[in-house]
Every structure is written in C-alpha cells, then in structure tokens.
C-alpha cells in the first residue's frame, strides 16, 4: 500500500511541475502558484507514504514529520496566494492585495519557525513512530505541531473548495470539491484527535491509517480535478483560436475576391 501512496504522490508532484512550467511559459502567475501548491502537497504526502494504511507500516521520524508539515505550509501558502491573486483581479486594490500577501507570508514564515523550534524544546525524546499522535499526543510540542499542520491543510483547501464549487462545473468542480472536503476532514480529524488525546489521554483507534487514507485520496482527487480544469481551459482556448482563425480566413477571402465586372453585366 505504501508503494501505491508513493506512486500517487510522485504523480502529483510531476503534475505540479508541469502546471508550474506551463505557467512560467505563458507568464500566468495563478498557474505558477497552482503548480507550486500541488507539488508541495505531493511532497508532504510522499513522506507520509511510508506509514501506509495496512500491512507493514514503517515508522516516521520527528524530523520527517516536521518536513512534511513544512511542505504543507508551503503548499497552503501558494494556494492562499493563488486565491488572493484571483480576488485582487475581482475586487481588491493593489494596496489591499499587498497587505494581505505580506500577512500571508509572515504567517507562513512564523509557522515554519515554530514547527522547527518546538523540536528544540526540552522534553522526552520523540522516537520514530507509525502512530505519532497516540504515542506522543500528551506532549505539548506534538499538540503545537498537529495544530499548525491542520491549520495550513484545512483553511486553504476549505476556501479553494468553496471557490471551485461556486465558479466551476463538471469534473473540475466535483473532483476538486470532494478532494477539498476530504482534506478539510483530515484537518478536522487531526484537531479533534489532538484535543481528545491531550485532554483525556485516550488512545484513538485507527488515527494514523485514517489520516493517511484521507490524505492520499484528497491529493488524488485534487490532482484530477485541477488538471481537468487546466486541460479543459486549454481545449477551450484552442477551440476559440481555431474558430477565430477560420472566421478571419473567411473574412479575408471575402474581401480579396474581386467583384464582378460591372461593364460586363447586362444593362438595365
């Protein structure tokens, strides 16, 4: 199962790079940000692939988990920047957009610093584990890690899902929205599980397998939905270009065809 999750993650990473490269080639900032978001979500999921859902589950180190959460912060930042860029085109002034972007980047940097700093705080060693929350959920350092992870996962995907549901149709709409719902559900599961584990000390059955299954399914649906939107947009632009070319050609032929010689026409 770990190999399947790893394969889906690498596929998502490649798709992200392709979308980013296409955005760079066409000079479209929103496509560049979308590609970055997909690629970093995929990198984060790639680290969780070793946990699998069933069978042999390889423990993850705390360092690997911090990197996975850092990738999620980077992906969430790119996704929020994408949505802010679209909002700017619709209603925000340049000053408002700049202020929002500064706040977004500042929050992302602070989150990454805290993720790294909590691992340096004194406390028991957090040995590699394949069920991190149940093993160490009573540690405040783990609570901070889980909440930052959940915030940067759930908030951007929740806003993306609402935006896509409102403005898109077809496969793009439903695949992306379902993927976002699963991602938000994963974040909610993290928050609820963290609260229960820290407050009550109870072990949460299937916490890690549910997280991994939700994450990989959300990633797969997001890639399918967003890629369908990119392909659909490309096909629509190609069709419009072809129709425009044919119309121009017909118009040019109409204007270059010589008019009948009036001298040879029958007299009235």
C-alpha positions in Angstrom: 0.0 0.0 0.0 2.9 2.3 0.7 4.1 1.9 -2.9 0.7 3.0 -4.2 0.6 6.1 -2.0 4.2 6.9 -3.0 3.2 6.5 -6.7 0.2 8.8 -6.3 2.4 11.3 -4.6 5.1 11.3 -7.3 2.4 11.6 -9.9 1.0 14.7 -8.1 4.5 16.1 -7.9 5.1 15.7 -11.6 1.7 17.3 -12.4 2.5 20.2 -10.2 5.8 20.7 -12.0 4.1 20.6 -15.4 1.4 23.1 -14.3 4.1 25.4 -12.9 6.2 25.1 -16.0 3.2 25.9 -18.2 2.5 28.9 -16.0 6.1 30.1 -16.4 6.0 29.6 -20.2 2.8 31.6 -20.5 3.6 34.1 -17.8 0.5 33.3 -15.8 1.1 33.8 -12.1 -2.0 31.9 -11.0 -0.9 28.7 -12.8 2.6 29.0 -11.3 1.1 29.2 -7.8 -1.3 26.3 -8.5 1.7 24.2 -9.7 3.7 25.0 -6.6 0.7 24.1 -4.3 0.2 20.7 -6.0 3.9 19.9 -5.9 4.4 20.7 -2.2 1.2 18.9 -1.2 2.5 15.9 -3.1 6.0 16.1 -1.4 4.3 16.2 2.0 2.2 13.2 1.2 5.3 11.4 -0.2 6.8 11.5 3.3 3.6 10.0 4.8 3.6 7.2 2.3 5.8 5.0 4.4 3.1 4.8 7.0 0.7 3.2 4.6 -2.8 2.2 5.5 -2.4 -1.5 6.2 0.3 -4.2 6.2 3.8 -3.2 7.1 3.9 0.4 8.3 7.4 2.0 8.5 7.8 4.5 11.4 8.5 8.1 10.6 11.0 10.2 12.5 10.1 13.6 14.0 12.4 15.3 11.5 10.4 13.7 8.6 7.1 14.8 10.1 8.4 18.4 10.6 9.5 18.4 6.9 6.1 17.1 5.9 4.3 19.8 7.8 6.7 22.4 6.3 5.7 21.2 2.8 2.1 21.6 3.8 2.7 25.1 5.0 4.4 25.9 1.6 1.5 24.4 -0.3 -1.1 26.2 1.7 0.7 29.5 1.3 0.8 29.0 -2.5 -2.9 28.1 -2.6 -3.8 31.1 -0.5 -1.7 33.4 -2.7 -3.4 32.0 -5.7 -6.9 32.7 -4.3 -5.7 36.2 -3.2 -4.5 36.9 -6.7 -7.9 35.9 -8.1 -9.6 38.1 -5.5 -7.3 41.1 -6.5 -8.4 40.7 -10.1 -12.0 40.9 -9.0 -12.2 43.4 -6.2 -9.0 44.2 -4.2 -6.9 47.2 -4.7 -3.1 46.9 -5.1 -2.5 48.2 -1.6 -5.0 45.8 0.0 -3.6 42.8 -2.0 -0.1 43.7 -1.0 -1.1 43.9 2.7 -2.8 40.6 2.5 0.2 38.9 0.8 2.6 40.3 3.5 0.3 38.9 6.2 0.1 35.6 4.5 3.9 35.2 4.0 4.6 36.4 7.6 2.2 33.8 9.0 3.8 31.1 6.9 7.3 32.0 8.0 6.2 32.2 11.6 4.6 28.7 11.3 7.7 27.2 9.9 9.9 28.7 12.6 7.6 27.4 15.3 7.5 23.9 13.7 11.2 23.8 13.9 11.6 25.5 17.3 9.3 23.1 19.2 11.5 20.2 18.3 14.3 22.0 20.2 12.3 22.5 23.4 13.3 20.3 26.4 11.3 17.1 26.8 11.3 13.4 26.3 12.8 12.1 23.1 10.2 11.6 20.3 11.4 8.4 18.8 10.3 7.2 15.3 6.6 6.1 15.4 4.0 5.0 12.9 1.2 6.3 15.2 2.6 9.6 16.3 -0.5 11.2 17.9 -1.3 8.2 20.1 2.3 7.7 21.0 3.1 11.3 22.0 -0.2 13.2 22.0 0.2 14.1 25.6 3.2 16.2 24.8 2.5 19.9 24.2 5.2 20.0 21.5 3.2 17.5 19.5 0.0 19.4 20.0 1.6 22.6 18.5 2.8 20.5 15.6 -0.6 18.9 14.9 -2.5 22.3 15.1 -0.1 24.1 12.7 -0.3 21.2 10.3 -4.1 21.1 10.5 -4.5 24.9 10.1 -2.4 25.0 6.9 -4.1 22.0 5.5 -7.7 22.8 6.3 -8.0 26.5 5.7 -6.6 26.8 2.2 -8.4 23.7 1.0 -11.7 24.9 2.5 -11.5 28.2 0.7 -10.4 26.5 -2.5 -13.4 24.1 -2.3 -15.9 27.0 -1.9 -14.3 28.9 -4.7 -14.3 26.0 -7.1 -17.9 25.0 -6.2 -19.1 28.5 -7.0 -17.3 29.1 -10.3 -16.5 25.7 -11.9 -18.6 22.9 -13.4 -18.2 19.3 -14.4 -15.3 17.1 -13.4 -13.3 20.0 -12.2 -16.0 21.1 -9.8 -16.9 17.7 -8.2 -13.4 16.1 -8.1 -11.8 19.2 -6.6 -14.6 19.9 -4.1 -14.6 16.2 -2.9 -10.8 16.3 -2.6 -11.1 19.6 -0.6 -13.8 18.1 1.7 -11.5 15.1 2.4 -8.6 17.4 3.1 -10.6 19.6 5.4 -11.9 16.4 7.0 -8.3 15.2 7.5 -7.5 18.5 9.2 -10.6 18.3 11.4 -9.7 14.7 12.3 -6.3 16.0 13.4 -7.7 18.7 15.6 -10.3 16.5 17.2 -7.9 13.7 17.7 -5.3 16.0 19.2 -7.8 17.5 21.6 -9.1 14.1 22.7 -5.7 12.6 23.1 -4.2 15.6 25.0 -7.2 16.3 27.3 -8.4 12.7 28.1 -5.2 10.7 27.3 -7.3 8.1 25.4 -5.8 6.2 22.5 -7.6 6.9 19.2 -8.1 3.7 17.2 -7.0 3.9 13.5 -5.9 7.5 13.9 -2.9 7.2 11.6 -4.4 4.9 8.9 -7.4 7.3 8.6 -5.1 10.3 8.2 -3.0 8.6 5.5 -6.0 7.3 3.6 -7.8 10.7 3.7 -4.6 12.5 2.6 -3.8 10.4 -0.4 -7.4 10.3 -1.6 -7.7 14.1 -1.2 -4.4 14.5 -3.2 -5.6 12.2 -6.0 -8.9 14.0 -6.4 -7.3 17.4 -6.3 -4.9 16.5 -9.0 -7.7 15.0 -11.1 -10.0 18.0 -10.6 -7.4 20.8 -11.1 -5.8 19.0 -14.0 -9.2 18.6 -15.7 -9.7 22.3 -15.3 -6.3 23.0 -16.9 -6.9 20.6 -19.8 -10.5 21.9 -20.2 -9.2 25.5 -20.3 -6.5 24.6 -22.8 -9.0 22.8 -25.1 -11.5 25.8 -24.9 -8.8 28.3 -25.8 -7.6 26.0 -28.7 -11.2 25.8 -30.0 -11.7 29.6 -29.7 -8.4 30.2 -31.5 -9.4 27.8 -34.3 -12.8 29.4 -34.7 -11.2 32.8 -34.8 -8.7 31.7 -37.4 -11.4 30.2 -39.6 -13.5 33.3 -39.3 -10.6 35.6 -40.2 -9.7 33.4 -43.2 -13.3 33.5 -44.5 -13.4 37.3 -44.0 -10.0 37.7 -45.8 -11.2 35.6 -48.7 -14.4 37.6 -48.9 -12.5 40.9 -49.2 -9.9 39.6 -51.6 -12.3 38.1 -54.1 -12.7 40.5 -57.0 -16.1 42.0 -57.5 -17.9 41.1 -60.8 -17.0 43.5 -63.7 -19.9 45.9 -63.9 -19.0 46.6 -67.5 -19.9 43.0 -68.5 -23.1 42.9 -66.5 -26.3 43.2 -68.5 -27.7 46.7 -68.9 -30.8 47.5 -67.0 
